[in-house]
Amino acid sequence: MTATAPSPQPSPSAQTSPSARLSAAPAGYPAPMYPHRATEAQHSERRIRSFQPRRGRMTNAQAGALDRGWENYGHAIDGTPLDLAELFDGRPVTLEIGFGMGETTARMAAADPAMGILAADVHTPGHGNLLQLLERDGCDNVRLAAGDAVILLRDMLPDASLAGLRVYFADPWPKPKHHKRRLVQDEFLELVLPRLASGALVHCATDWEPYAEQMLAVLSASPELENLHPEGDGTAWLEPADHPVGSVPGYAPRPDWRPVTKFERAGIAKGHVVHDLLFRRR
């Protein structure tokens, strides 16, 4: 009797329905926005959040990038301390909070491979998309963190461990009743400052002017931070009437190393004025 070869088994991804595949994440991914898979640290938190947890639907390419890259480049924000020197091979590290779909993060990582970027967000498709972009560009100087940045700062990062902090186009929470949800406020700064090394650069950008005013007030009130553009034009002191059009004392011109983001373009299209703020830890 002639033996017949067994028919090949379909791959796990082939057995998964398209609809399930598009919303999937690898087993090691923390999915902090799903209560039944939230970490103990996240379960124990009872406070106002500065973000809307979103999982959303992923493309096959994003899901595949998560499958391939999360184990090596991703970390759950679960309260476990991180050894940044080991993770980034001794590079200085900038923390970026809220990277969206990761296009700006990937471009900045490729332009400055000597700087490590710890990119934190809660949006699953964004994690997948950023991993896909890093894979495409061959960048190895980015690590992703999934979950609440407050827990990351408070419990997982040692003092004086960061060379910089980036907060680009965070949710402005425009309604007055939601202002308490804004990320950049006094309590957040109290958490951030001990984690910044001397000389660390704090860079914020927003297209929502009332939020820019709040950021400027919060950062300027700290004696531990120096505004690098107190007169608004980045050169020398000017009388208010002599400031360039669109220049306001305290704000910085957009540095050429910060790419224009899709949120920025959308804001400009609506007639919003974009403000950058650059401060340095004394």
Disulfide bonds with the S-S distance in Angstrom:
none
